[in-house]
Amino acid sequence: MVIGRLAEGLTRGVDTVTEGISETLFEPVIRLGVTGLARAGKTVFITSLVANLLDRARMLALVAQSEGRISAAYLQPQPDLTLPRFDYETHLAALTSAAPHWPDSTRAISELRLTLRVRPSGMLGGLQGPRRIHIDIVDYPGEWLLDLALLGKTYEAWSDQVLARIAPRAQAADFLALAAQTDAAAKLDEPRAQALAAAFTAYLGGARDAGYYDCTPGRFLLPGDLAGSPVLTFAPLPRPDALKRGALWREMERRFEAYKSRVVTPFFRDHFSRIDRQVVLVDALGAIHNGPRAVEDMRLAMADILGAFRPGRNDLLSRLLRGKRVERILFAATKADHLHHRQHPRLTAIVESLLREAETRASFAGARCEAMSIAALRATTEETVTHEGQDLDCVRGTLLGSGKRAAFYPGELPEDPARLMSAARQSAQAWLDAQYEVMRFAPAPLTLRAGEGPPHIRLDRAAQFLLGDRL
């Protein structure tokens, strides 16, 4: 067993060195991780990013494009043959059909390779021909990223933290009632263990729907082929004073440790640890609409996310000797098209404030982080409406479900984000002086000219931050 693990580690080390030399000296590869917190629009982001890199007329903030140095872009077979391919064509068809609709969310990890033919800048451009740069986009659920925080916790510590955190939440009432009726020191009873896991999973689903972001373990919500397995059949329980061998609490502890070693660790080892650029999509408008508690919850989730990354620069020596490290992390507030452009700087300032506080809490340093407000696919137009003698900057779009066109005014975001942050930190029940509304819009029918990708807001700036220095 030990020899097998050593051999596997040596094999991975050789693969890492070979990959590092190949990427550095021949055809560079950028591994871009894309994840998102609940309802942030991850599938739409990837689909629109790829479409706009293939047809780049709307990507002028991407410097290599504005300088005319990108001569071609095309999809290629992905390098990892064991991962599902991101279903780009199906998702693009959903957004660009005569009756457009939002594509289905992806519920597992997937990958897509996009290759650009780029002419070097400066003096090298006249001496060298174009080179190929591969962009491997790795799509994975945000819940899996938050699971990485479990690696440093024991079952006892995790249980205590979870039970304290969820105690005031209405969504946890059924699970907490069942846990209170359970004797964790009694001998394992499998039906009771399954009932506890089912009740805890139901709580996680309800908490996610209510706008909470700390919904881990993530595989409880996205089990895939692990559904029903013992590794997903545990739940938090307080430690009894006395424990015997075979007790329910001991078995829960064993399954928790198995979840870390058999589910979380392989994801970190095989996929996450190889990412060198990362975008984290957040539905900040949805959190603001849900109130101070949701904003505070998002801040804590962002801190957990930052704590999961290994910061640093991908210089040649570190890549060959220690593996890749994330260089750049973009926290992107999606659905900027739900606001008039006059409010975009305020939304960005709020996300920047969330990011600064998360960086402080996570003691994070090394990678370059940035916040931005974007819309991967613009679904609205802007207009000013006079209401009761007051001019309101609105957005107009097709309402999801009814199909009706309507103008919508979401409310004024504060110029000073500290007004939101203070109420969030104090766990206020509601905003004191304002209410913020959100509306769900359907994608608008598109008429694209040759060379144009789907309309967006600042997707080209996001691409420049994540990829521009490598192009």
C-alpha positions in Angstrom: 0.0 0.0 0.0 2.7 2.5 1.0 4.9 1.5 -2.0 1.9 2.0 -4.2 1.3 5.5 -2.9 5.0 6.4 -3.2 5.0 5.1 -6.8 1.9 7.1 -7.6 3.4 10.2 -6.1 6.6 9.8 -8.1 4.6 9.3 -11.3 2.7 12.5 -10.6 5.9 14.3 -9.9 7.4 13.2 -13.2 4.2 14.2 -15.0 4.3 17.6 -13.4 7.9 18.2 -14.4 7.2 17.1 -18.0 4.1 19.2 -18.2 5.9 22.2 -16.8 8.8 22.0 -19.3 6.5 21.4 -22.3 4.2 24.3 -21.4 7.1 26.7 -20.7 9.2 25.9 -23.8 6.7 25.0 -26.5 3.0 25.7 -26.3 1.9 27.5 -23.1 -1.2 26.2 -21.3 -3.4 28.4 -19.1 -5.6 26.4 -16.8 -8.6 28.6 -16.0 -10.8 27.4 -13.1 -14.4 28.7 -13.2 -16.7 28.3 -10.2 -19.5 30.2 -8.7 -21.6 30.5 -5.6 -25.3 29.7 -5.9 -27.1 31.0 -8.9 -24.2 33.1 -10.2 -24.5 32.1 -13.8 -21.4 29.9 -14.3 -22.6 28.0 -17.4 -23.6 31.2 -19.1 -20.2 32.8 -18.3 -18.2 30.0 -19.8 -20.4 29.7 -22.9 -20.2 33.5 -23.6 -16.5 33.7 -22.8 -15.7 30.9 -25.3 -18.1 32.4 -27.9 -16.5 35.8 -27.6 -13.0 34.4 -27.8 -14.0 32.6 -31.0 -15.7 35.7 -32.5 -13.9 38.6 -30.9 -15.5 41.8 -32.3 -16.8 42.6 -28.8 -13.5 41.9 -27.0 -11.7 45.2 -27.5 -10.5 45.5 -23.9 -8.5 42.3 -24.5 -5.3 43.9 -25.5 -4.0 41.1 -27.7 -7.2 41.4 -29.7 -7.2 45.2 -29.9 -3.6 45.1 -31.2 -4.6 42.6 -33.8 -2.2 39.9 -32.6 -4.8 37.1 -32.3 -5.0 35.5 -35.8 -7.2 32.5 -35.0 -9.2 30.7 -32.2 -10.6 27.2 -32.3 -11.8 24.4 -30.0 -9.6 21.3 -29.6 -10.0 18.0 -27.8 -9.4 18.4 -24.1 -6.2 16.9 -22.6 -8.0 15.0 -19.8 -9.9 12.2 -21.4 -11.4 11.1 -18.1 -13.4 14.3 -17.6 -16.8 15.2 -19.2 -16.5 17.8 -21.9 -18.2 21.1 -21.2 -21.2 21.0 -23.5 -20.5 24.3 -25.2 -22.5 23.8 -28.4 -25.7 22.8 -26.6 -25.5 25.7 -24.2 -24.7 28.2 -27.0 -27.7 26.9 -28.9 -30.0 27.6 -25.9 -28.8 31.2 -25.7 -28.9 32.0 -29.5 -32.0 30.1 -30.6 -35.2 31.8 -32.0 -36.7 31.3 -28.5 -33.7 31.7 -26.3 -33.6 30.2 -22.8 -31.0 29.8 -20.0 -29.1 26.6 -20.3 -29.2 23.9 -17.6 -26.6 24.3 -14.9 -23.7 21.9 -14.9 -23.7 19.7 -11.8 -20.2 18.1 -12.0 -16.7 18.9 -13.1 -16.1 19.4 -16.9 -13.4 20.8 -19.2 -13.0 22.5 -22.5 -9.8 23.4 -24.4 -9.7 26.6 -26.5 -6.6 27.4 -28.5 -5.5 30.8 -29.7 -2.9 31.6 -32.3 -1.2 34.7 -31.1 1.7 36.8 -32.5 4.1 38.0 -29.7 4.2 41.7 -28.9 7.1 44.1 -29.1 10.3 43.3 -31.0 9.7 39.5 -30.8 6.6 39.9 -32.9 8.8 40.8 -36.0 11.3 37.9 -35.3 8.9 35.1 -34.4 5.8 33.7 -36.0 2.5 33.2 -34.1 2.5 30.7 -31.4 -0.4 28.5 -30.0 -1.6 29.2 -26.5 -4.1 26.7 -25.0 -6.7 27.7 -22.5 -8.1 24.8 -20.6 -11.3 25.9 -18.9 -12.1 23.7 -15.9 -15.7 24.1 -14.7 -16.6 22.9 -11.2 -19.3 23.6 -8.6 -18.6 26.2 -6.0 -19.8 23.8 -3.2 -16.8 21.6 -4.1 -14.4 24.5 -3.6 -15.9 25.3 -0.1 -15.3 21.6 0.8 -11.6 22.2 0.8 -12.0 24.0 4.2 -13.0 20.6 5.7 -9.5 19.2 5.2 -8.2 21.0 8.2 -11.1 20.1 10.5 -11.9 17.1 12.7 -15.4 15.7 12.7 -15.9 17.0 16.3 -14.8 20.5 15.4 -16.9 20.5 12.2 -20.0 19.3 14.0 -19.7 21.9 16.8 -19.2 24.7 14.2 -22.1 23.6 12.0 -24.6 23.0 14.8 -23.8 26.4 16.3 -24.1 28.1 13.0 -27.4 26.6 11.8 -29.2 26.7 15.2 -31.2 29.9 14.4 -32.0 28.9 10.8 -35.6 27.9 10.1 -34.4 25.5 7.4 -32.5 23.4 10.0 -35.5 22.9 12.4 -36.3 19.3 11.2 -32.7 18.1 11.2 -32.0 19.7 14.6 -35.1 18.1 16.1 -34.0 14.6 14.8 -30.4 15.2 16.0 -31.8 16.1 19.5 -33.7 12.8 19.6 -30.6 10.8 18.7 -28.3 9.1 21.2 -25.0 9.4 19.4 -23.4 7.1 22.0 -25.7 4.2 21.1 -24.7 1.4 18.7 -24.8 2.3 15.0 -28.3 2.0 13.6 -28.1 2.3 9.8 -31.7 3.5 9.2 -31.1 6.2 11.8 -27.8 7.2 10.2 -29.6 7.4 6.8 -32.4 9.5 8.3 -29.9 11.9 9.8 -28.0 12.3 6.5 -31.3 12.8 4.6 -32.5 15.4 7.0 -29.2 17.2 6.9 -29.2 17.1 3.1 -32.7 18.5 3.0 -31.5 21.3 5.3 -28.6 22.1 2.9 -30.9 22.3 -0.1 -33.3 24.6 1.8 -30.4 26.8 3.0 -29.1 27.1 -0.5 -32.5 28.1 -1.8 -32.8 30.7 1.0 -29.5 32.3 -0.1 -27.0 30.8 2.3 -23.5 30.1 0.9 -22.0 27.7 3.5 -23.8 24.6 2.2 -21.2 22.0 2.7 -20.4 19.1 2.3 -21.0 20.0 -1.4 -21.4 16.4 -2.6 -24.5 16.1 -0.5 -26.2 18.5 -2.9 -24.4 17.2 -6.0 -23.8 13.5 -5.2 -23.4 12.1 -8.8 -22.5 8.4 -8.6 -21.9 8.6 -4.9 -25.6 9.0 -4.1 -26.6 6.6 -1.3 -23.0 5.6 -0.5 -21.8 5.5 3.2 -19.3 8.3 2.4 -22.4 10.6 2.0 -24.3 9.1 4.9 -23.2 11.2 7.9 -24.3 14.4 9.7 -23.1 16.7 12.4 -23.7 15.4 16.0 -22.4 16.7 19.4 -19.8 14.4 20.9 -21.2 12.3 23.8 -19.4 12.2 27.1 -18.7 8.4 26.8 -18.1 6.5 23.6 -17.9 2.8 22.9 -16.6 1.0 19.9 -19.3 0.8 17.2 -21.2 3.9 18.5 -23.1 6.0 16.0 -20.9 9.0 16.6 -17.7 6.9 15.9 -19.2 5.8 12.6 -20.2 9.3 11.6 -16.6 10.3 12.4 -15.2 7.5 10.2 -17.4 8.5 7.3 -16.5 12.2 7.7 -12.8 11.3 7.5 -13.5 9.0 4.5 -15.3 12.0 2.7 -12.2 14.1 3.2 -9.8 11.4 2.0 -11.9 9.8 -0.8 -13.8 12.7 -2.2 -12.2 16.1 -1.2 -8.6 15.2 -1.4 -8.7 13.6 -4.9 -10.5 16.7 -6.3 -7.8 18.9 -4.8 -5.0 16.7 -6.0 -6.2 15.9 -9.5 -7.9 19.1 -10.5 -7.9 22.1 -8.2 -4.1 22.1 -7.4 -3.3 22.4 -11.1 -5.3 25.6 -11.7 -3.3 28.8 -12.2 -6.0 31.3 -12.9 -9.4 31.4 -11.2 -12.7 33.2 -11.6 -15.3 33.0 -8.8 -18.7 34.2 -9.8 -21.0 35.7 -7.1 -24.6 36.9 -7.2 -24.0 39.9 -5.1 -27.3 41.5 -6.1 -29.1 38.4 -4.9 -27.3 38.5 -1.6 -28.1 42.2 -1.1 -31.8 41.5 -1.9 -31.8 38.7 0.7 -30.6 41.1 3.4 -27.7 41.8 5.7 -27.4 38.1 6.8 -26.9 37.0 3.2 -24.2 39.6 2.6 -22.3 38.6 5.7 -22.7 34.9 4.7 -21.2 35.8 1.3 -18.3 37.5 2.9 -17.5 34.5 5.0 -17.8 32.2 2.0 -15.4 34.4 0.1 -12.9 34.2 3.0 -13.2 30.4 2.9 -12.6 30.4 -0.8 -9.5 32.6 -0.5 -8.2 30.3 2.2 -8.4 27.4 -0.1 -6.1 28.8 -2.8 -2.3 28.4 -2.7 -1.0 31.9 -3.6 2.1 32.7 -5.5 3.5 33.2 -9.0 4.0 30.5 -11.6 7.7 31.1 -12.3 9.5 28.2 -14.0 11.4 27.0 -10.9 8.2 26.8 -8.7 6.3 25.1 -11.5 8.9 22.4 -12.0 9.7 21.8 -8.3 6.5 22.5 -6.4 3.6 22.4 -8.9 1.4 25.2 -10.0 0.1 28.0 -7.8 -2.9 30.3 -8.5 -1.6 33.6 -9.8 -4.8 35.6 -10.3 -8.3 35.3 -8.8 -11.2 37.3 -10.1 -14.3 37.8 -8.0 -17.0 38.8 -10.5 -20.4 40.1 -9.5 -22.7 38.8 -12.2 -26.0 40.1 -13.6 -24.7 43.7 -13.9 -27.3 44.1 -16.6 -29.9 44.1 -13.9 -28.7 47.6 -13.0 -28.4 50.8 -14.9 -24.8 51.4 -15.8 -24.7 54.4 -13.5 -24.9 52.0 -10.5 -22.2 49.6 -11.8 -19.3 51.4 -9.9 -21.3 51.0 -6.7 -21.8 47.3 -7.2 -18.1 46.9 -7.9 -17.2 48.9 -4.8 -19.4 46.6 -2.7 -17.7 43.5 -4.0 -14.3 45.1 -3.5 -15.2 45.7 0.1 -16.3 42.1 0.5 -13.1 41.0 -1.0 -10.9 43.2 1.2 -12.6 41.9 4.3 -12.3 38.3 3.1 -8.6 38.8 2.4 -8.1 40.1 5.9 -10.0 37.2 7.5 -8.2 34.6 5.4 -4.8 36.2 6.0 -4.4 35.8 2.3 -1.4 37.1 0.3 0.5 36.2 -2.9 -2.0 36.0 -5.7 -3.4 39.1 -7.4 -7.1 39.5 -6.6 -9.6 41.8 -8.3 -13.3 42.5 -8.1 -15.4 43.4 -11.1 -19.1 43.8 -12.1 -20.0 41.9 -15.3 -22.8 40.4 -17.3 -21.7 37.5 -19.4 -24.8 37.8 -21.5 -26.6 41.1 -21.6 -30.4 40.5 -21.3 -31.7 44.0 -20.8 -31.6 47.5 -22.3 -31.5 50.8 -20.3 -34.1 53.6 -20.1 -35.1 56.4 -17.8 -38.7 56.4 -16.5 -40.5 59.3 -14.8 -42.4 58.1 -11.7 -44.3 60.5 -9.4 -42.2 63.3 -10.8 -38.9 61.6 -10.3 -36.6 60.3 -13.0 -35.6 56.7 -12.4 -32.8 54.9 -14.2 -34.3 51.5 -15.1 -33.5 48.4 -17.1 -36.0 46.8 -19.5 -36.2 43.1 -20.3 -38.3 40.0 -20.8 -39.6 38.6 -17.5 -38.7 35.0 -16.9 -41.8 32.8 -16.9 -44.4 35.3 -18.1 -42.6 36.4 -21.2 -43.8 40.0 -20.7 -41.5 43.0 -21.3 -41.2 45.3 -18.4 -39.1 48.2 -17.0 -37.6 47.5 -13.6 -36.0 49.8 -11.0 -34.1 47.8 -8.4 -33.4 50.6 -5.9 -30.3 52.7 -5.3 -27.2 51.0 -4.0 -25.3 53.1 -1.5 -22.3 55.1 -2.6 -20.4 54.0 0.5 -20.3 50.2 0.8 -19.6 50.5 4.5 -23.3 51.1 5.1 -24.0 47.6 3.9 -20.9 46.0 5.5 -21.8 47.5 8.9 -25.3 46.1 8.9 -24.1 42.8 7.7 -21.4 42.4 10.4 -24.0 43.3 13.1 -26.4 40.6 11.8 -29.2 43.1 11.2 -32.5 41.6 10.2 -33.1 44.1 7.4 -31.6 47.2 5.7 -32.5 50.2 7.8 -33.1 52.8 5.1 -33.6 51.0 1.8 -34.9 47.9 0.1 -33.2 46.3 -2.9 -35.2 44.2 -5.3 -34.2 41.7 -8.0 -36.0 40.5 -11.1 -35.3 37.4 -13.2 -35.0 38.2 -16.9 -35.0 35.7 -19.8 -32.3 36.0 -22.4 -33.1 38.4 -25.2 -33.3 37.2 -28.9 -29.9 37.9 -30.5 -29.1 39.1 -34.0 -25.3 38.7 -34.4 -23.2 40.0 -37.2 -20.2 38.1 -38.6 -17.4 38.0 -36.1 -19.6 39.0 -33.1 -20.0 37.0 -30.0 -23.0 37.5 -27.6 -23.4 41.0 -26.1 -21.9 41.3 -22.6 -20.8 43.8 -20.0 -17.0 43.8 -19.2 -16.4 40.2 -20.2 -13.5 41.5 -22.3 -12.0 43.2 -19.2 -12.4 40.0 -17.2 -10.6 38.1 -19.9 -7.8 40.7 -20.0 -7.3 40.3 -16.2 -7.3 36.5 -16.3 -5.5 35.9 -19.6 -4.0 39.1 -21.0 -0.5 38.9 -19.6 -0.1 35.4 -21.0 -1.1 36.5 -24.5 
